[in-house]
């Protein structure tokens, strides 16, 4: 990873510079996330589902969200 970060910093791609800077700031967290056997994916999925239901109940989702869910379910 350090070699890749150095290569990105030397390239002329500003959007990747931002990514490399963020990875560099949180290097320990990134390494832990890539190497540890556990994941928070299931929790994130539940949070996403709860937020979607809340938007639907508040009426802020508009027509596009129910339409997309209906099309994906069929």
C-alpha positions, -999 to +999 in steps of 0.1 A: +000+000+000+028+026+007+042+020-028+007+026-043+002+057-023+035+071-034+027+063-071-006+080-068+009+111-053+033+114-082+006+110-109-014+139-123-048+127-110-061+152-085-091+131-075-068+102-066-046+126-046-076+133-024-082+095-020-045+089-012-045+117+014-075+102+031-060+068+032-028+082+045-046+100+073-064+068+084-038+043+074-041+022+105-079+020+101-077+011+064-052-017+071-074-030+099-105-029+077-087-049+050-071-075+072-095-082+101-119-111+097-150-093+109-171-068+090-197-042+098-215-048+065-246-064+081-250-035+105-246-010+077-273-028+057-297-026+086-290+011+091-296+017+054-329-002+055-340+018+086-332+051+070-351+041+038-382+031+059-380+064+077-378+084+045-408+065+032-428+071+063-420+108+064-431+111+027-398+126+016-388+097-006-409+108-036-421+085-062-387+073-074-379+052-044-411+031-042-409+027-080-373+014-079-381-010-051-411-023-070-390-028-102-362-045-083-385-068-065-401-082-097 
